[in-house]
Amino acid sequence: MKNSFIIFKPAKSSMQSGLLNTKKWCFTNLSINESYKSPKFGWDGSTNPEKKIELFFETLDEAKRFAQLNNYNYKVIEPLKRKIIKKSYAQNFIKKS
């Protein structure tokens, strides 16, 4: 049985406000059933060395083409639209009655 893969756009880091790392499409292995937790140290491990391999592509079409050329089963997860709330610093000091 061939591995399954997913193609998605990574979410932005919660530690920063920038969106730089959300522009490219990520192609990664979907099989996560081979994970285990170390009883001694508590870290997560895997017997699959390909689990954390991620390839990045500029466009969705490039990622799809790569999967099709290599006969991989893949699923595309479309990104959700961001809800942008426009606020200004001055709104922190407006008196509410």
N, C-alpha and C positions, 0 to 999 in steps of 0.2 A: 504494500500500500504506500502510495506517495504521500509525502507531507503536505499539509495545507498551509497556505500563507495568507497574510492579510496585508492590504495596502491602505495606509491611512496618513493623515497629517497629524503630527504630534501636537499636543496641547502646549500652551505656553507654560513656562515655569511659574510656580506660585511665588517664588522668591524675587522675581523681577517683573517689571511692567512691560518690558520690550517684547516684540513679536518676531524677532529675527529667526528663531528656531522653528517657527510654524509655517514657513514658506515652502519647504520641500516635502515630498511624499516619501514615506517610510515603507519599506518592504521587509517584513519579518516573518519568522516561523510562528505558526499558531499552536503547535503541539506543546502544551504546558502540563500534560498529564504525567510527566516523568520527574516531577519535583518532590523533594523530601526536605524535612527540617532536621538539622543537626541537633541531637539531644544534648550534646555537651556545650555547644557554643550558641545555639539558637538561630544560626543563619540558614537561609534557604539555599538548597543545592539542586543539582540536576545531573542525571546521567547522560543527557543529550548535550553535546558540546555545541550544537548549532542553535541552541535555544535563544541566545542573546545576540546572534548575528543580525545586524540591521543594515540594509542598503538604502541609500537615499538617492532620490531622483528629482530633477527639477520640475517635471510635469507628470501628471497622472498617466498620460499616454506612454511615456517612456517606461514607467513601472509596469504597465500592462503588457507592453511589447516584450520586456525582459521575461515576464512570467510565461507568456505564450511561446516564446522562442525556446524556453527550457522545459516546456510541457508541465508547468506547475499548476496545481489547483489553487485558485486564489479568490479572495473576497475583498471587495472595495468597501471601506467604511467612509462615507462622505462626512466632511466636517460640518458641525452645526454653525449657524450664523451667530456671531457675537452680538450681544445687546450692548450698545454703547450708550452710557448715561453721561450726558454732558453736564459737568458741574464746574463751578469756579471756587477758588479759595475764599472769596468774599461771602459765599453762602454759609460758611461756618459761623459768621458773626451777625447774621440777620436775626433780629428779635422775633420770636414766635409768640403770638398772643393767644 
